[in-house]
């Protein structure tokens, strides 16, 4: 059996710098991996199964099963696996739960089935499943450009993050379809971000469409500068001391969930599989 923590991520900033002819948006972001996430268990089996099913997500759309089947189809592998998911990360939260699960599945089954695909090959498969999957496959906190597939590993000062989960699901497609979305932010450098910070270009649009997110941002800003991750719904703030973040979490508004996590430079999946220096 392989048991792996499938980590969450935060977008420490998100600038949309353009829109391609195919409709995809060009962006710049910094993916911060966290030491908190879902847990996946893998046992080699004759068939491919996933339990429990995620409510509201059809099996054909489940990124865990799609990743496993893509790996089978690409390599011709006829092995199976019994996969068990312990779900902690919210759906539609902008913290990469589904993308991380897909990447963890690619990495785990590559090891369990002894397929010996490289990280480059696995990242290319991951991109077929979603723009955020490659960063989890490569397993590094990273600066990203393009549609999110051009990655450069970076090390940022370790911080403790309070992540607040508003009681709503944000539609990424809806956000990117809005005419008011900023699509012409100027490109910046890693040094400029580390010196001056950045913003999330999706945040004003999400605020206008989802009052629960607007409330969460305003409430959390009473304690520390708050920002939305991805297209939401989750919002976050960083703290030097974990105890301070946990104290604020205990005061969260009724109906809002949350957790405290630490930023990490290397994914716990890579550490567990011995890929930390790959």
N, C-alpha and C positions, 0 to 999 in steps of 0.2 A: 504494500500500500504506500502511496505517496500522499502526504497531507501538506498542503501549501496555503499560506496566507496570500490571498489575492488583493493587492494593496489599492487603496484609493489614491487619487491625485487631486491637487489643486492647480488651477491656473492662477499664478501669482499676478499676472496681468494678461490682457488679451486685446491686441490691436488688430483691426481688420484693415489691411493695406491695399486691397484691390479685389476685383472680381474677374475671374477668367471667362473666356468665351464659352466654356462648357457649364457655366453657372456656379462652379465651386469658388469659394472665397479664399483669397490669399490672406495669411495672417502671420503674426508674430506672437509668441507666448512663451512663458516659462512654466514647464510642467514640474511641479514639486510632488515627489512621491511621499507617501505617508506610511507609518508603521501600523496602520489600522485598515481593516477591510473585511471581505468575505473569506470564508475558509472552504477549500475544495479538497475532497478526498477522491483518490483514483485507485481502482483495483483492476488489474487486467482480467478480462472476461471474454466469453465467446461472442457476446453481442455488445452493442453500444446503448447504454441507458443513463438517464439522469433523474435523480430524485432529490428533493421533491420538485415538481414542476413549479415554475414561478407563476402565480396568479396573474391572469391577464396577458400572458406572453405565450403565443402558440409555439408548439415544439419546432415548427419550421422556421420561426423567427428567433429562437433562442440561440444566442451567440456561442454558448458553450458547445451545443450540439453541432452548430454550423462549423465551428472551428475544428472539431473532431472529424467531421465528415470531409471537410476540405483537406485535412491532413491525410486521411485515408485515400481520397481520390488522387491527390498529388503524388503520393508515394506508391500506390498500389497495395498498401498494407491491408490485410484482411483481419487484423486483430481487433478486439473490442475492449471496452472498459465500462465498469460500473462506476459512475460518477455521483458523488453526493455533495450537495451544496448547502452550506450554512450561510444564509443571507443576512448580512448586517447593513449593507449600504443601500440607501433608498434608490428606487427607480426614478429616472428623470431628475436627478439631483445635480448633474454637472460634475460629479466627482469620479466618473469613469468606471462605475461598477461593472457594466456589461462588457466594456472594452478590456478591462483588467481580467475579467473572467475568461474571455476569449484568449487573451495572451497567455494566461496561466495554463489553460488547456493545451495550447500549442506546445508550450515548453514542457509540461508534464508528460504528455503523450509522446513527444519526441524522445524523452528519456525512457519512459516505461516500455515503449515499443522498440527501443534501440534503433531509431531511424537515422540518427546522426546528422540531421540537417543543421546547417550553420545558423547563427543568429540572423545573418543577412537574408537567408532563405526563408526563415520563419517570419521575419519582419515583412518581407514581400507578401507572404500569405496573409499576414495580419492586416495589411493595407487593403486587401480585398474585402475584409470584414468591416472595416471602419477606420477613419482617419486617426483616431486616438490609439488604436491597437499597437502600432509599432513602438511607441514609447514604452509601453509595458513589456513588450517582447525584449527590447534592448535593456530595460531594467535600470535606467539611470535617470535621476533628475536632470532635465535637459531643456535647452533653448530650442524652440521649434519654429520653423518657417515653412513656406509653401502652403499646403493644406494641412500641415502638421506632421508631414512625413520626413522633412529635412531636420535632422536632430544633431545637436552637439551637447555632449555631457557637460554639465557645469556643477560646481560645488558652491552652495550658498550657505551662509551662517545658519546653524541649527536653531530652529524655533519650535515653540509649542503652538499649535493651532486649535482654536475653538471653532468647530464647524456647527452651524445652526441649520436645521432642516425645516423649512417652512412646510405647512400642510397643503402643498399643491404640487402638481407635475407640470413642468415647463416643456412645451413643444419646441424642440430645436428648429424644426422646419418652419414653424410659425414665426419664430424670431428672425430667421434669415430671410423670410419673405417680406419683411416690413420695409416700406420705402424710407422710413425715417432712420433706419440703421446706418450708422457711420461706416463707410466703405473706403475711405481715402485717408486713413491715418498715415502720417509719415513714418517711415522705417526708422528704428532706433538700434543702437548697439547694446550688447550685453553690459558693457561698462556703463553706458548711460542709464540703463535700467537700474543697475545696482547702486548707482549714485543718486538718481533722481526719482526712481519708481516709475510706475505706469498706471494705466486704468483698464477697465473692461468696457470695450465699446458696445457690448450687448446690454450693459446694465441699464441705461436710460430706457431702452425699449421694454425690457422685462419689467422694470418699475411701473411703466405705464399700463401694462397688460395684466400684471399679477400683483395686486395690492399686498398679498401675504409676503412677497419678497421685499417690497418696499418697506413694509413694517419691520421685517427682520433686519434689514440694513440700517434703518434709523435707530432701532433699539440697540443693536450691537455697537453702533458708533458712539454710544454713551460711555463705552468702556475702552475702546481702542479703535483705530481706523479700520472700517469694515469694507469688504469687497465681495462681489459675487464671483463664483468660479464657473468657468465655461458659460453656457447659456442658462445657468441656474438649474434648480431653484436654490441650491445651497449657498450660504454666505459664510464668510470666515473672517477671523481677526487673529493676529499673531501676538504671542506673549513671550517674554523672556523666561518667566517662571511658570511651570506647569500648574502649580497650586493656584496662581492667579487666574489662569484659564478655567480651571475646575470650579473655582468660586463663582465666576460669572455664569458658567453653565448651570449651576444650581439655581440661579435666579431667572432662568429663561422663562419666557412667557408661556402661559398655558396653551397647550395644543402644539407646541413646537418641540421637536426632538433635537438631539445634538450629541456630539462626542468631542473628546479632546484627543489629539494625536500629535506625534512628533514628526517633523520632516526628516527624511532619510535620503542619502545620496544614492544608495544601491537598493534595489527591490529585494524584499525578503525572499521572493521566489528564487532569485539568482543566488542568494546566499545559501539557501537550502539545497539547491541543485549543484553547488560548486561552480557557478558561473560568474562569481563576483569579479573575477579579473579577466573575463572574456572580452 
